[in-house]
Amino acid sequence: MLKKTLYFMLFIALLQLVLVSRVQAQQTSAEPQTVFFYAWGGSESVNDYLRWAQTQLKTRHGIELQHVKVADIAEAVTILLAEGEQQTSNIDLLWINGENFKVLKDAGKLLPDLPERVPNSALLRDDLNWQTDFGVAVDGQELPWGIAQFQLIFRAPLLADHSLTNRVAVEDLLALAKRHPGRLSYPKPPAFHGTTWLKALAHELVHAPELLQQPPHKVNTAQVLQPLWDYLDQLHPYLWRQGREFPGSAEQQRQLFNHGTLDNAVTFNPNEIPALQQQLRLTPAATAVSLGSSALTNFHYLAIPRASDNSAAALTVINFMLSEAAQQRKAELNGWGDPMVIRAPTSAKPSLHAPLFPSHPEPHVEWTAVLEQEWLRRYQR
């Protein structure tokens, strides 16, 4: 009897030891993993969205998402390049596209095979050409997070007066400027939206827009861009302040639009107009049109440095960001209003479907500097 009692007590002790070990293991695995996410911090709506994502990731996955706010993601690119060949990096996740992606891709700094590593990449919309980023093949080193499309904002009555609806051709734009001198403008390059305006105009004006998909050094840049400069020479005298001054940003131009000084503005977010109107920050008379028959469209992406200390958790973050819950939340008009890149679930609100125009891609990334430098040389002497 004593022997049985001793065996029983030993069994209980071993069972308690196993249970304690399991609890300790669970507690250890539940300790939050920190993912340092380098992303632009200049938008309160984006920052609010990321605060929501932080709460969700901590609750669902035990991940602490640290939003490292930067004025330009080039700051993170500089850090990664300065790290050289060291084995680890404190940067775990990047919000990136365009030239910054190309620099890191060329330097071999990004984790490959993201579509195979992120299950929710299977939800990406089939109609999006996200595999090329400003003319550079993505090659699995980034995944799309949202959609950007360059759209013009006009006062609807002005367009109606001239029988214009959802598109304004370059000849229509010039005619509007001549009929309403001083009422139109565009952001001053090299401000992002100003440079984008130049790219969109160039696509409409150059004789062979497919040349813009090639690096500039492979074509005769002066010949390709001459129709753009000829057009601007005609347009500028009829713009706000005769084209001698320009709004410093899209936000400043929108303020001039709201104050009644200008009749047009620009946006790179297809949901921005209804979102701002819902928030009573933009006149109900504002409407979006494309410049020409199609609109310049690109994507913003998420990528992981190869040297990340925590790439497994960063992959979990990307997978969450591409989930139905996260994409729907991001697209809500009273929040960020950034369009979904995944197929909309049947439960999605109609307002979450971005009003996209037919699209054309960004020029090759190297055209950015060419356009900016030549515009400054010609018009800011």
N, C-alpha and C positions, 0 to 999 in steps of 0.2 A: 504493500500500500504506500509505504514511504517512497519507494522507487518511482511508482506511478505519479505521486505528487511532485517529486523532483522533476520528472520528465515534463509534466504539465507546466510547472513553473518556468522551466527552461524554454518550452514552446512559447509561452506567453511573452517571455522576455525577448526572444528572437522576433516574434511577431511585432512587438512594440518597436524594436530596433528597425525593422523593415519599414514600418509605417512612418517613423520619424525620418528615416532616410528619404522616403518618397516625398514627404512634405518639404524637407529641406531642398530636395532637387527641384520641386515645383516652384518653391520660392526663388531659388537661384535662377531658373529659366524665366521666371516672371519679372526679373529685374529689368527695368527699361533699357533698351539699346538706343543709343543716341545716334541720330543721323543728322549730320550738318548739311543743310540744304542752302546752297548759295543761289539767291534769287533776287531779282529787282524788288526794291522795297518802296517804290515811289507811288504806289496806288493804295489808298486805304481800303478799297473794296477787295483788292487782291490780298492784302494783309489780313483782312477780316476772314476771308475764305481760308487762308492758311491756318489761322487760329482755330477755325472749326476742324480742319483736317488734323491738326495737332491733337485735339481732344479725341477724335475718332481713332487715330492710330494708337494712341496710348491705351485706350479702352479695349480695342479689338486685338491689337498685336503687341502690346507692351513696348511700343517704340516711342521714344522722345524725338520728335521732329523739331530741330532747332533751325529757325529761319534766320540765316545770316544775310541781312539786308545789304545790298550793294546798289550804288547808283548806276552802275553799268557792269554787266557780267564779265566784261573784259578784265575787271579787277581779279576775278577768280582765275581767268585764263592766265594772267601774269603770274599768279601764285603757282599754278600747276607747272608752268614752264620753268619757273625758278627752282622748283624742287628737283629738277634734273632727273636722274635715274634712281632716286631713293625709293625704297620699297613701299613706304606707306605715305598716305596723305590724310590731312584732316578734313579735306573736302570729300563728301560722300555722294552728293547729288547736285546736279546743275540744271538750271532753267536756261535754255540756250537755243540759238539757231544762227543761220547765216555765217558771217565771217568768223565769229568766235568758234563755231563748230568746225569750220574748215581748218582753222589753225590747230585745234586740238587733234583733229583726225589726222592731219599731216604729220603731227608730232608723235602719233601713236599713243596718245594719252587716254583713250576712252575704252571702256569695257565693250567687247563685241557681243554679237549673238543675242541682243536683247529680246527680239521676238520669241526666241526659243526659251528664254529664261523667265519671261513674264506671261503667265497664262492668260491674263485679260487682254493681251494684244490680239487674241482671236476675235474680240468684240469690235475691233476697229472697222469703221465704215469702208465698204468696198469701193465707193465712188470717190475716194480722196487720193490724190496723187502725192502722198507724203514721202515717197521714197527718194525724192530729190529735194535738197534744201539749198535754195539760192543757186541752183545749177550744180550742186555737189551731191554725188550719190551718198545716201545715208549709210548703206552697207551694214545695217543692223546695229549701229553705234549710238542711236538715239531713237526714241519713240515719241510720236506726236502727243501733245497734251491739249492743244486747243487750235482754233482756226482764226486766222486774221485775213480780212479782205478789205482792200482799199475802196472806200465809197465816198462819193461827194454828197454833201448835205446842202439842200436848197430850200428856199421858201416855196411851198407847193403852189401858192397863187401865181408866183412869178413864172414857174414852169407852165402852168395851165394857160397863162396869157399868151404863151408862145407855142402851144400845142405840143409840149414835151412831157413825156411820162416817166418811164423808168430808166431811160438812158439819155445821156447828153454827149453827142459826138463832138469832136474837137472843133468842127466848123460851127456847131451850135453854140459852143462855149465862146468862141470869138465873136459871134453875132450878138450874144447876150451882153458881153462886155462892151461892145460898141453902142448898144441900145441903152445901157444903164452904166455909163462911165462912173468909175470910182466906187462901184458897189461890189466888186468881186476881188478876190485875192487868193493867195496860198501861203502856207508857212515857209519861212525862209530856210533854204538849205544852208548848212548841213543838218538842221533839225530833222529828226527821223521822218516826220510826215512830209516835210518839204522835199527831201530826197526821194521819198516814195512817189510824190506827185510827179517829179521828173521822170522816174522810171515808167509810171503809168502813161504819161504823155508820149514818151519815147516809143513805147510799144505801139501806140496808135499812129505815130507819125513816120517812123523809119520805114524805108521801102521794103526791107526784109526783116521783120521783127525776130525771125529765128536766129539772126546773127547775134542778138542779145543773149542768147543761151551759150554762146562761146566766150571764152576769156578774151578780153579786149585786145591783147597783144597778137591775137590770131587774125584780126580784121583791121581794116582801115577805120579807126575810130572817128576821125574827123569827118570822113565821108558818111559814115553810118549816122552820126548825130547831127549833121548839118540841118536836116528838116526840123529837128527839135528847136535849134537856136533860131532858125528863120521864123518859126511860129511864135516863139516867145518875144522876138523883136516886134512882131505885129501886135501881140496881146498886151504887153506891159504898159504902153501909154494909156490904155483904157482901164487899168486896174486901180485899186485904192492907192492914193498918193502917187498916181502915174507910174507905179512900179518902181519907184525910187526907195520905198520902204516896204517891208513885209511883216506880217505877224511873226513873233518869235517862236511860236509853237502852235500846235493844233488847239491847245487849251485857250491860248490868247485869241486865236481866230474865232473860236466858239463864243468867247465873251463878246467880241465885236459883233458877232451874229446875233446873240441874245439882246444886245443893246440897240440893235437896229442899224448899226453902222455898215454892216456887210450883209449881203444876201446869200452868201455861201460859206460853208465850212467843210472840214474833212474829218473822216474817221477811219480807223483800221479795225474796228470791232463791229461786225454786222448787227450786234444786239445793242450797241451803244445808244442809238436814237430812241428806241422804245424804252430802254432802261432809264435814260435821262428824262424822258417825258413822264414816265411813271413817277419819278422822284421830283417832278416839277422843276427841273433844272434846264429844260429845253422847251422852246415854244411848241405847242401842238401843230403849228403850221410847218414844222420841219419835216422833210421827207428825204429818203436816200435814193440816189440814182448811180448808175455805173458810168464811168468815163469811157465812152465807146461801147462796143457790143459785148465786151467782157471785162471783168474786173481783176486787177492784180491780186493774187491770193497766195498766202504762204501759211506756214504752220510754226508754232513754237513747240519746243521739244523738251524732254527730260533725258539726261545722260548721266552716266556714272564714270568717274575717273578709274582707270585701271588700278591705281595705287590706293583706292579707298580702303580705310581700315574696317569698314563695315558694309561691304558690297551686298551681302545677303539681306541685310535689313533695308538697304537702299532699294533693292529689287522689290521687296515687299511694299515699300512706299509707292513705287511706280505702279505696281499691280493695283494698289488701292486707288491711286489717282485715276486709273482707267476703269474703275468699277462703275456700275450703274449709279450707285448712290452718290459717289464723288462727282461724276460727270454731270448728273442732273443738278446737284447743288451748285456747281460752278456756273451752269448756264442760266440760273434763275435771274430774272431781270432786276429783282430787288437786291441782288448781291453783285457778283462779279459780272455776270452777263456774258461769259466767254463760251462760245458755241461748243457743243459736244463733238468729239472725234469718234465716238463709238456709235454703233447702230442704236437708234432711240428705242428703248423698250416700249411695249404697248401701253404701259402705265404712264409714260411721260406726258407732261402737260404740253398742249399745242404750242405754247409760247416758248418752249425750249428749242424748237426747230428754228435755227437761224435763217433769216431771209437772204439766202445767198444768190448772187447773180452768176451767170456763166463765168468761168474763171480762165485766167491765163497765168502762167508761172512768173515768179521773180526772174529778172535777168541774172546772169552769172554774178556771183558775189563780187568779182573784181570790177564790175561796172560802177559800183557805188562811189569809189574814190574818183574815177574818171568824171562822172557826172558832177559831183560836188566841186571838184577843183575847177572844172571848166565853167560851171555856173558862176562861181565866185570871181573868176578872172573876168568874165564878160559883164557881170551886172553889179559887182560891188567894188568897183575901182575907186 
